[in-house]
Amino acid sequence: MKLDILAFAAHPDDVELCCAGTLIKHSNAGYKVGIIDLTQGELGTRGTAEIRALESSKASKIMNLSVRENLNLGDGFFSLSNENKMKIVEMIRKYKPETVIANAIYDRHPDHGRASELVSDGCFLAGLVKVVTRHNGEVQEAWRPKVVYHYIQDRFIQPDFIVDISTVYSERVEAIKSYSSQFYDPESNEPETAISSKQFFDSLQARALELGRIIGCEYGEGFTVERIPGINMLSDIK
């Protein structure tokens, strides 16, 4: 299956927290969208890898994804190894996305910045014909996405562009709430974490409101770029 957009995440819920609205908006418009999670989030204080898998499945349905895979590289310990880069290359060549979206270029959690670099390297290597990979025994065709964007996570990074997600904001919230083991639940007996408080959940809306205000809409999601985007006409800019 060829995808239009393929988003990568160090952990299940990274994409939902940061760019679910963008993916939902595109899937609703008929684009084929997928997610590759690099780990199972098994080191998370709350819940288990099995619970996270069920939660990500629920979120995937809300986002109307065409595909979602988990590479199980090892939460907290995956490296920028040649082996892991080749796994990214295989996914890029398998789904041939025009656009790739990856983790923030740096963040509080060290996995995020490392995942960002891993995916960027993989996207470049996937376009080299002398890098050979196989899927189901068949040699894969070289493929390089047209663009790689990075979402913004816990640490605020000045966005290079912002997507208006106002029309799908409620669906975005539902996708995030799918991870009930991780986020605010007054009935939970699990330990408190940096992301389980009501303050954290409220901060997600505050950021979306702030990003929306910048571009003159209600809610927005921000991204950084690896190269300067081009436009045809000044009128293309909102």
Stockholm file with secondary structure:
# STOCKHOLM 1.0

chainA/1-238         MKLDILAFAAHPDDVELCCAGTLIKHSNAGYKVGIIDLTQGELGTRGTAEIRALESSKASKIMNLSVRENLNLGDGFFSLSNENKMKIVEMIRKYKPETVIANAIYDRHPDHGRASELVSDGCFLAGLVKVVTRHNGEVQEAWRPKVVYHYIQDRFIQPDFIVDISTVYSERVEAIKSYSSQFYDPESNEPETAISSKQFFDSLQARALELGRIIGCEYGEGFTVERIPGINMLSDIK
#=GR chainA/1-238 SS CCCSEEEEESSTTHHHHHHHHHHHHHHHTTCCEEEEESSCCTTCSSSCHHHHHHHHHHHHHHHTCSEEEECCCCTTTCCCCHHHHHHHHHHHHHHCCSEEEECCSSCSSHHHHHHHHHHHHHHHHTTCTTSCCEETTEECCCCCCSEEEEECCSSCCCCSEEEECGGGHHHHHHHHHTCTTTSCCTTCCSCCCTTSSHHHHHHHHHHHHHHHHHHTSSCEEEEEESSCCCCSCGGGCC
#=GC SS_cons         CCCSEEEEESSTTHHHHHHHHHHHHHHHTTCCEEEEESSCCTTCSSSCHHHHHHHHHHHHHHHTCSEEEECCCCTTTCCCCHHHHHHHHHHHHHHCCSEEEECCSSCSSHHHHHHHHHHHHHHHHTTCTTSCCEETTEECCCCCCSEEEEECCSSCCCCSEEEECGGGHHHHHHHHHTCTTTSCCTTCCSCCCTTSSHHHHHHHHHHHHHHHHHHTSSCEEEEEESSCCCCSCGGGCC
//
